[in-house]
Amino acid sequence: MPGPQSTGIHDECSPRPIGLTRRYAVVMFDTVTIDFRRPFPVFPLPETMLLPHGIQPLHIFEYRYRAMVSEALDGRGQIAMATWADLSPDLLTERPMRPVVCLGQIVQHESVQTGYQILLHGLCRARIVDTHPPIEDRPWSNITVRPLTSEDKDETQLDQARGTMHDLLRRDALKPLERLEVVANWFDMADVPTGPLVDLTAGAVMASSDQRYALLAESDACVRAAMVLQELRDLERLLRLAALQPPIDDRRISLN
C-alpha cells in the first residue's frame, strides 16, 4: 500500500455499512481514497473506541469538535480517532495522544440541538507523524499521519486463523451472544477478507480499551488474528465454566 513517501494517496478497500446491528454492520465493499499528504482533524477520547471496519456512533457536543465535524462534512468527511496517553486530572496543557490512531469516515450525520449525532466508519490504522495544535480559526488539533501496514502477510496463516475463528464462533458456548452470531455470519461471506473480519470480531469481543488499542497499534495481521483468537478462547472457557454453575437458588449461602 503506498504511503506518504510515494504519492501519499492510499486506497482502502473497506466494508461499507448500509445496515446497522448494534454497533457494527458490513454488507459490501467500497474503495475509499485517503490522502495522506494532508493533515486530518483529530478527535481524542480517554478510551480506544474505533477499530478499522467497525462503526462507532458519537454525540459531538463540545463547541470545537462541532466546528471540526462541520468542516469535515464540507470536505471528505474523514477524521482521526485518537486515544489520550495521559489521563491525569491535573494536566493543564493539551493532553498527549497515543501514537496510533484509527482514521474514520463519517457515513451518517444528524444535526441536533446539542451538536451532531454521527456514525463513524473505521477505515485504517495510521501512525502520528506530526501534531498541529489548535490555532485561532481552528480550535481543534490536526495531525499528519502515515498508514500503519504490514510489509508481509502470511495468507496461509491468516486462512488457518479464519477457519479456527469461525469454528469458535459457531460453538454452543458462544451462541447465546447475539453480537457474535452476527459476526459469525460475516465469516460465511467469501468476499469479506480475513483482515477486516479479525478487526470486526475484535470490536465485538474486546471490551478493554487497552486491548483494543494494542490491536489497533499492531501492524501485523497474523499477530492481530492470534490476539483475537486468544480472546475468543478465553471467552468460550469462561462461558463454559459459567454454564456449569448451579442456579443461584440451589446454592447454599451462609452469611457467617
Secondary structure as UniProt FT lines:
FT   TURN            4..7
FT   STRAND          9..16
FT   TURN            22..23
FT   STRAND          28..35
FT   TURN            36..37
FT   STRAND          40..45
FT   TURN            52..53
FT   STRAND          55..60
FT   HELIX           63..74
FT   TURN            75..76
FT   STRAND          78..84
FT   TURN            89..90
FT   STRAND          100..112
FT   TURN            113..114
FT   STRAND          115..132
FT   TURN            136..137
FT   STRAND          142..147
FT   HELIX           155..169
FT   HELIX           172..174
FT   TURN            175..176
FT   HELIX           178..186
FT   TURN            187..188
FT   TURN            190..191
FT   HELIX           194..205
FT   HELIX           209..217
FT   HELIX           221..244
FT   HELIX           248..250
//
